[in-house]
């Protein structure tokens, strides 16, 4: 429970984790204890810290690739950090509604709903749908300690391409036009390893199929209440892949996982006992079963590929 309170206090602006831990100790001495809702109320009543952000078009220092013009950063991404540290360190790609890059900012900042950004800041994301040889879809349940959308079931992996890392994760318009999108595919390989322990050699970028993009916005009101200060506002790149993989979940990221057939997914989503991510609900409602019913075609042809950014309501 102290760990949860530390997370909540940090989420409200305590960038220095040690400072949050000191406050936790003081709270414990004063008799703060008990339920998750009470801890969140305490955390949300705490003064928010301020965060210094880089200029919109000034990501971390990086070298440029002479072969394709994409950013080739010198930094390697390190997932061996707490979720709080990653929220501060990871730099998301800000875009406009046509998915044109307009800058970059920390993951914490772009997921904060309030002030001059009541719907957060629009940024790039990706959603991976991984199928096994039996055409079963791998689902994950997000861990209970996730800051946004904990305890929800969702597709195989959902995260963000980032500025400032090697391999480069920043796709240019020509990458989308060609359907190659190497940036989000590199990001997908990175996060499949981080969240689910899937080795990179089992999910090479050549195995992914980019289909489309969707633009949605959703506050995390289930976790944080009707005036949630956290949420997602994303242009989400959809990636399909069929592969046999070894899954060793990272408990800080994933609470459970399961392969399902279409009929099993429908039954799960009809259950009132399970929570689902808003982006997954949109994709299921608008697209998934058409792809799934024609999976080999979806993976090997351009039938389901488009250049649109579909703006959809949750």
Secondary structure, 3 states (H helix, E strand, C coil): CHHHHHHHHHHCCCCCHHHHHHHHHHHHHHCCCCCHHHHHHHHHCCCCCCCCCCCCCCCCCEEECCCCCCEEECCCCCCCCCHHHHHHHCEEEEECCCCCEEEEEEHHHHCECECCECCCCCEEEEEEEEECCCCCEEEEEECCCCCCCCCCEECCEEECCECCCCCCCCCCHHHHHHCCCHHHHHHHHHHHHHHHCCCHHHCCHHHCEEEEEEEEEEECHHHHCCCCCEEEEEEEEEEEEECCCCCCCCCCCEEEEEEECHHHHHHHHHCCCCCECHHHHHHHHHHHHHHHHCHHHHHHCCCCCCCCEEECCC
